[in-house]
């Protein structure tokens, strides 16, 4: 009798869990359908003023990216050099410091040039 009651309780818990999942999913679908059919009215919004407001926050971030990329590369190279300085001779031979510095410089150069090209064309 105890086995049957435990089995029925586990089945009930599974059904409740599945039912909760189903109700949650249906509510999400219903909300999505409602929002997709709702009309949005923005007649009184000045779009240019809104764009200017957003640009006033984003322009300093865009400009700082041009300085952050080389600074991050220099910091990364300094950390690699310091780690290499404290290694013993066997570990120094295994670790290719010059290769890592060159790769870091290439990646920073590509990121910098991509950011610069995007800024020139006004994408970012």
Order of alpha helices (4+ residues) and beta strands (2+ residues): alpha-alpha-alpha-alpha
